[in-house]
Amino acid sequence: MQAVAHRSGARLTTLAIKLMAVAAISMSALSARADEVAEVQKLLAAGKNVEAMQRADQFLNTKPRDPMMRFLKGISLSQAGRAPEAITVFTKLTEDYPELPEPFNNLAVLYAQQGQYDKARTALEMAIHTNPSYATAYENLGDVYAKLASQAYSKALQIDTRSAVAPKLAMIRDIFPRERNSMVAAANPMVAAPTPPAAPTPKPTPAPATPTKPAPAAVTPPPAPEPKPVAKPEPKPEAKPAASDNKAEKDVEAALRAWASAWSRKDMNDYYASYSRDFDGGKSRKAWEQERRDRIMGKRNISVKLSDVNVTIKDNKASVRFRQEYKADSLNISSTKRVEMARSGGKWVIVKESAGS
């Protein structure tokens, strides 16, 4: 763990606990009993991995397929330094519940700690495939690519010591905080160098001719009073947009709830219509629609409820944050989501969505 801390950057170092904990929170409403889940989480937060593992095992003896408790057991194993067993737990979770991106993400963290960056990359790509709006997975994938690039440049530098390779190596290493300060210090002297060219300044001395020009400028005051009528204080019209904004906010929320209703009814036509044609689902529109159809129609029952809806509107665009309660067969997930919407053809449609923001 410490070796990774020094060599692969702060983000991948802290992900073993920090990001797993975030994922655990986002999954905290899965099918395990709330009191048991809360107790295991409390033990993990206190660093009592042995007790947490025993509690999780007791629960899994009666409900061996419960995803949340298995997830917590994987975290417990990873915090106890039992990475191979944790990898086994998360791998099995990805096989049994491929729709959950968090196990893929945590699997990638464990692989990265072992220096298996190709496997980490594959796991993160699967997390993104599962949820194209999973920002954490994108950030982690960037860190993995940076580490792979750093290794490749280091190898190139060993083979060929030409100076052209070294700057590339330094550029990649700038991602990691321990080396960023030295890069900044190296940049400062270069900023001081261009300052000497102050010689051309004597030429501005002919400027004394300019004071005579302000005199004609004094002739211009007659047009000066004209701005006064232009500055028509009209506070009343400003009050009207507030009312229209209020209506727009209601329209945005209504469109969002219609989207959730279509999802719950598994009405694919209305569901697709809730999205802009420019919506970026990480793939072609046809492939995205097919994937969503397979995933939604593959569930027996779906319930999507929204709460704490907060709408911010600017011009014809809206940013909406809300809490989503998603239930589908054995899954029960509560999470915070954010969607970006735009007015198109007289209606509000989704142009971007992300989780946990």
C-alpha positions in Angstrom: 0.0 0.0 0.0 2.8 2.5 0.9 4.8 1.6 -2.1 1.8 2.5 -4.3 1.4 5.7 -2.3 4.8 6.9 -3.3 5.0 5.7 -6.9 1.5 5.9 -8.4 0.1 9.2 -7.1 -2.2 10.4 -4.3 -5.5 9.6 -5.9 -4.9 5.9 -6.5 -3.3 5.7 -3.1 -6.3 6.9 -1.2 -9.0 5.3 -3.4 -8.6 2.0 -1.5 -10.6 3.4 1.4 -12.0 6.8 0.4 -13.7 5.8 -2.9 -14.8 2.4 -1.5 -16.5 4.3 1.3 -18.3 6.6 -1.2 -19.5 3.6 -3.1 -20.7 2.0 0.0 -22.8 5.1 0.9 -24.3 5.2 -2.6 -25.3 1.5 -2.2 -26.5 1.8 1.4 -30.2 1.1 0.6 -29.7 -2.4 -1.0 -31.5 -5.4 0.3 -29.6 -6.1 3.5 -31.4 -5.2 6.7 -30.7 -1.6 7.6 -29.6 -2.3 11.2 -27.1 -5.0 10.1 -25.7 -2.8 7.4 -25.4 0.1 9.7 -23.6 -2.0 12.3 -21.1 -3.4 9.9 -20.4 0.1 8.5 -19.9 1.4 12.0 -17.4 -1.3 12.7 -15.5 -0.6 9.5 -15.4 3.1 10.2 -13.9 2.3 13.6 -11.2 0.1 11.9 -12.6 -3.1 13.5 -12.3 -5.2 10.4 -12.3 -8.6 12.2 -15.6 -7.8 14.0 -17.1 -6.3 10.8 -16.1 -9.4 8.8 -17.6 -11.7 11.4 -20.8 -9.8 11.4 -21.0 -9.8 7.7 -20.3 -13.6 7.5 -23.1 -14.2 10.0 -25.5 -12.3 7.9 -24.3 -14.0 4.6 -24.9 -17.4 6.2 -28.6 -16.8 5.8 -28.5 -14.5 2.8 -25.5 -15.5 0.8 -26.4 -13.4 -2.4 -27.1 -10.1 -0.6 -25.1 -7.6 -2.7 -24.7 -4.9 0.0 -23.3 -7.2 2.7 -21.0 -8.9 0.2 -19.8 -5.4 -0.9 -19.1 -4.4 2.8 -17.2 -7.7 3.3 -15.1 -6.9 0.2 -14.2 -3.5 1.8 -13.4 -5.1 5.1 -11.1 -7.6 3.4 -9.3 -4.8 1.5 -8.9 -2.7 4.7 -7.4 -5.7 6.4 -4.8 -6.0 3.7 -6.3 -9.2 2.3 -6.4 -8.0 -1.3 -6.6 -11.4 -3.1 -9.8 -12.3 -1.1 -11.3 -8.9 -1.6 -10.6 -9.2 -5.4 -12.5 -12.5 -5.3 -15.5 -10.9 -3.5 -15.7 -8.0 -5.9 -15.2 -10.1 -9.0 -18.1 -12.4 -8.0 -20.2 -9.3 -7.3 -19.5 -8.0 -10.9 -20.6 -11.4 -12.2 -23.8 -11.6 -10.2 -24.7 -7.8 -10.4 -23.2 -6.5 -13.6 -25.5 -3.4 -13.4 -23.6 -2.0 -10.4 -20.5 0.1 -11.3 -19.1 0.3 -7.7 -17.7 -3.3 -7.5 -15.9 -2.7 -10.9 -14.4 0.5 -9.5 -13.2 -1.1 -6.3 -11.8 -4.0 -8.2 -9.8 -1.6 -10.3 -8.4 0.1 -7.1 -7.2 -3.2 -5.8 -5.6 -4.1 -9.1 -3.9 -0.7 -9.3 -2.5 -1.2 -5.8 -0.9 -4.4 -7.0 0.6 -2.7 -10.1 -1.8 -4.6 -12.4 -2.8 -1.5 -14.4 -4.0 -3.3 -17.4 -6.5 -5.2 -15.3 -7.4 -1.9 -13.5 -8.1 -0.2 -16.8 -10.4 -3.1 -18.0 -12.4 -3.0 -14.7 -12.8 0.8 -15.0 -13.9 0.6 -18.6 -16.6 -1.9 -17.4 -17.7 0.5 -14.7 -18.1 3.2 -17.3 -19.9 0.9 -19.7 -22.3 0.1 -16.8 -22.9 3.7 -16.0 -21.6 6.2 -18.7 -22.1 9.1 -16.2 -19.9 7.5 -13.5 -17.4 10.5 -13.0 -15.3 8.6 -10.4 -14.5 5.8 -12.8 -13.5 8.4 -15.5 -11.1 10.1 -13.0 -9.6 6.8 -11.9 -9.2 5.7 -15.5 -7.3 8.9 -16.2 -5.0 8.1 -13.3 -4.4 4.6 -14.6 -3.6 5.8 -18.1 -1.2 8.4 -16.6 0.6 5.6 -14.7 0.8 3.4 -17.8 2.2 6.4 -19.8 4.7 7.2 -17.0 6.0 3.6 -17.1 6.2 3.7 -20.9 8.2 6.9 -20.9 10.5 5.6 -18.1 11.2 2.6 -20.2 11.9 4.7 -23.3 14.3 6.9 -21.3 16.2 3.8 -20.2 16.5 2.6 -23.8 17.2 6.0 -25.4 18.6 8.9 -23.2 17.8 11.6 -25.8 16.7 14.8 -24.2 13.4 14.7 -26.2 12.1 11.9 -24.0 12.8 13.5 -20.6 10.4 16.4 -20.9 7.5 14.0 -21.7 8.4 12.0 -18.6 8.3 15.2 -16.5 5.0 16.3 -18.0 3.3 13.0 -17.0 4.8 13.1 -13.6 3.3 16.6 -13.1 0.0 14.9 -12.4 1.3 13.7 -9.1 1.4 16.3 -6.3 4.8 15.4 -4.9 6.5 16.5 -8.2 4.2 19.4 -9.1 6.0 22.0 -6.9 9.3 21.4 -8.6 7.7 22.0 -12.0 6.2 25.3 -10.8 9.6 26.4 -9.4 11.3 25.6 -12.7 8.7 27.7 -14.6 9.1 30.9 -12.5 12.6 31.8 -13.7 11.4 31.6 -17.3 8.7 34.2 -16.5 11.3 36.6 -15.1 13.5 36.5 -18.3 11.1 38.2 -20.7 10.8 41.3 -18.4 14.1 43.1 -19.4 12.7 44.4 -22.7 11.7 47.7 -21.0 13.9 49.7 -23.5 11.1 50.5 -26.0 9.4 52.6 -23.3 11.2 55.9 -24.1 9.1 56.2 -27.3 5.9 56.9 -25.3 7.6 60.3 -24.5 5.9 62.0 -27.5 2.7 61.5 -25.4 2.8 65.2 -24.4 1.0 65.8 -27.7 -1.9 63.9 -26.3 -2.8 66.3 -23.5 -3.9 68.8 -26.2 -6.4 66.2 -27.5 -8.3 65.9 -24.3 -9.3 69.6 -24.9 -11.4 68.6 -27.9 -12.7 65.8 -25.8 -14.1 68.5 -23.6 -16.3 69.6 -26.5 -18.0 66.3 -26.4 -19.8 66.9 -23.0 -22.9 68.0 -25.0 -23.7 64.4 -26.0 -22.9 63.3 -22.4 -26.5 64.1 -21.2 -27.9 61.7 -23.7 -26.9 58.6 -21.7 -29.3 59.7 -19.0 -32.4 59.0 -21.0 -30.8 55.7 -22.1 -30.3 54.6 -18.5 -34.0 54.0 -18.0 -34.4 52.3 -14.7 -37.0 49.7 -15.3 -37.2 47.5 -12.2 -40.7 46.4 -13.0 -39.9 44.4 -16.1 -37.2 42.6 -14.0 -39.9 41.3 -11.7 -41.6 39.6 -14.6 -38.8 37.2 -15.4 -38.9 36.0 -11.8 -42.5 34.8 -12.4 -41.6 33.3 -15.7 -38.5 31.6 -14.1 -40.8 30.1 -11.5 -43.0 28.7 -14.2 -40.0 27.4 -16.0 -38.8 25.6 -12.9 -42.1 23.9 -12.6 -42.0 22.9 -16.2 -38.5 21.5 -15.7 -39.6 19.5 -12.7 -42.7 18.2 -14.5 -40.6 17.0 -17.4 -38.2 15.3 -15.0 -41.0 13.5 -13.2 -42.5 12.5 -16.5 -39.2 10.9 -17.3 -39.2 9.0 -14.0 -42.8 7.9 -14.6 -42.0 6.6 -18.1 -39.0 4.7 -16.7 -41.2 3.2 -13.9 -43.9 2.2 -16.5 -41.1 0.8 -18.8 -42.7 3.0 -21.6 -39.6 3.2 -23.8 -41.1 5.7 -26.3 -41.8 8.3 -23.6 -38.5 7.4 -21.9 -36.5 8.0 -25.1 -38.5 11.2 -25.7 -37.3 12.6 -22.4 -33.7 12.8 -23.8 -32.3 15.2 -26.3 -31.1 13.8 -29.6 -27.7 15.3 -28.6 -27.6 13.3 -25.4 -24.2 11.8 -24.9 -24.6 8.2 -23.7 -21.0 7.2 -24.4 -21.9 5.5 -27.6 -24.1 5.9 -30.7 -27.8 6.8 -30.1 -28.9 3.5 -31.5 -26.5 1.5 -29.3 -27.5 3.5 -26.3 -31.2 3.0 -26.9 -30.8 -0.7 -27.3 -28.7 -1.0 -24.1 -31.3 0.9 -22.1 -34.2 -1.2 -23.6 -32.4 -4.4 -22.7 -31.7 -3.2 -19.1 -35.2 -1.7 -18.4 -37.3 -4.4 -20.1 -35.1 -7.1 -18.4 -36.6 -6.1 -15.0 -39.9 -7.5 -13.8 -40.8 -4.4 -11.8 -39.3 -0.9 -11.7 -40.1 2.1 -9.4 -38.3 5.4 -9.8 -39.2 8.2 -7.3 -37.7 11.6 -7.1 -37.4 14.0 -4.0 -35.5 17.1 -3.0 -35.6 18.4 -6.6 -33.6 21.6 -6.9 -33.8 23.5 -10.3 -31.4 26.2 -11.5 -32.3 27.9 -14.8 -30.2 30.1 -17.0 -31.6 31.1 -20.4 -32.8 28.0 -22.1 -30.7 25.6 -19.9 -31.4 24.0 -16.6 -29.4 22.2 -14.0 -31.3 19.9 -11.7 -30.1 18.1 -8.6 -32.4 15.6 -6.8 -32.5 12.4 -4.8 -33.5 9.2 -6.7 -35.1 6.1 -5.1 -34.7 3.3 -7.6 -36.2 -0.1 -7.0 -36.0 -3.0 -9.5 -36.6 -6.6 -8.5 -34.1 -7.3 -5.7 -32.3 -3.9 -6.0 -33.2 -0.9 -3.9 -30.8 2.0 -4.4 -31.0 5.6 -3.1 -28.6 8.1 -4.7 -28.1 11.7 -5.5 -28.2 12.6 -9.2 -27.8 15.6 -11.4 -29.1 16.2 -14.9 -28.6 19.0 -17.3 -31.7 19.9 -19.4 -32.4 22.2 -22.3 -35.5 23.6 -23.8 -36.1 22.1 -27.3 -39.2 22.4 -29.4 -41.2 23.9 -26.5 -40.3 21.1 -24.0 -37.5 20.4 -21.6 -35.2 17.4 -22.4 -32.2 15.8 -20.8 -28.8 16.5 -22.4 -26.5 15.1 -19.7 -26.9 13.1 -16.5 -24.5 12.0 -13.7 -24.7 10.3 -10.4 -23.4 11.3 -7.0 -22.9 15.1 -7.7 
